Amino acid sequence: MTLMTGEDVQPYQRIVQDVREKIRTKQLGTGDKLPSTRELSREYGVASGTVQRALSELRAARLIYSHQGRGSFVSTNALALETDQDPTARAIAELREEMAALAARLERVERHGDD
């Protein structure tokens, strides 16, 4: 189900806009898994590279994060970044996201050190 249909919008931008809109309207929430690349390719009628570009844009905007082999998920600060939230609350949400990422990295490093 695509939300944006403007002909002047590049296909990857349409995907980005749709995901942003779903986050703003709370159709997608923190931790929700996005459809797979294959599913999004079918849904939008685009090549997988186009979907990958959209996901890359969403990651760069810190709206989603991806785990190799598991998929892409809505980040904890996505709603804060997509709404007019006060700057302090937005900064706190971003710090929480960074701490979670660092904790996950540390866990991986410690796990590999025990091998």
C-alpha positions in Angstrom: 0.0 0.0 0.0 1.8 3.1 -1.2 0.9 6.5 0.2 2.7 8.9 -2.1 2.1 8.7 -5.8 3.6 12.0 -7.2 5.0 11.5 -10.7 7.8 14.0 -10.0 9.2 11.9 -7.1 11.9 9.4 -7.7 10.9 5.8 -6.7 13.3 5.6 -3.8 12.1 9.0 -2.5 8.5 7.7 -2.6 9.5 4.8 -0.4 11.3 7.1 2.0 8.3 9.5 2.1 5.9 6.6 2.8 8.0 5.2 5.6 8.3 8.7 7.2 4.5 9.2 6.9 3.9 5.8 8.5 6.1 6.7 11.4 4.5 10.2 11.8 1.0 8.6 11.8 2.2 5.8 14.1 1.4 3.1 11.7 5.0 2.1 12.3 6.4 2.3 15.8 9.6 1.8 17.7 11.1 -1.6 16.9 8.6 -2.5 14.2 10.1 -4.5 11.4 9.9 -3.1 7.9 8.9 -5.4 5.1 11.8 -7.2 3.4 13.6 -5.7 0.4 11.8 -8.3 -1.8 8.4 -7.4 -0.4 9.1 -3.6 -0.8 10.3 -4.2 -4.4 7.1 -6.0 -5.2 4.9 -3.5 -3.4 6.4 -0.5 -5.2 7.2 -2.2 -8.5 10.9 -1.3 -8.3 14.3 -3.1 -8.3 15.9 -4.2 -5.1 18.6 -1.6 -5.6 16.0 1.1 -5.4 14.7 -0.3 -2.1 18.3 -0.5 -0.8 18.8 3.2 -1.7 15.6 4.1 0.2 16.7 2.1 3.2 20.1 3.7 3.1 18.4 7.2 3.2 16.3 6.2 6.1 19.3 4.8 8.0 21.2 8.1 7.3 18.2 10.0 8.8 18.5 7.6 11.8 14.8 6.6 11.3 15.7 2.9 10.9 18.5 0.5 11.7 19.3 -2.8 10.0 20.6 -6.1 11.2 22.3 -8.3 8.7 20.0 -11.2 7.9 17.2 -10.0 10.3 15.9 -7.0 8.5 15.3 -3.3 9.1 13.5 -1.8 12.1 12.1 1.5 13.2 14.6 3.2 15.6 13.7 4.4 19.0 14.1 8.0 18.1 12.2 7.9 14.8 9.0 9.4 16.0 10.9 12.2 17.8 12.8 13.0 14.6 9.6 13.0 12.6 7.5 15.2 14.8 7.9 18.7 16.2 9.2 17.6 19.5 11.2 19.9 21.7 15.0 19.8 21.1 15.9 18.5 24.5 13.6 15.5 24.2 14.9 14.9 20.7 18.5 15.0 21.9 17.7 12.5 24.7 16.1 10.1 22.2 19.2 10.3 20.0 21.5 9.6 22.9 19.4 6.6 23.9 19.7 5.3 20.4 23.4 5.8 20.4 23.8 4.1 23.8 21.7 1.1 22.5 23.9 0.8 19.5 27.1 1.0 21.6 25.8 -1.6 24.0 25.0 -4.0 21.1 28.5 -3.5 19.8 30.1 -4.1 23.2 28.0 -7.3 23.6 29.3 -8.5 20.2 32.9 -7.7 21.0 32.6 -9.5 24.4 30.9 -12.5 22.8 33.7 -12.9 20.2 36.3 -12.5 22.9 34.9 -15.5 24.7 35.2 -17.8 21.7 
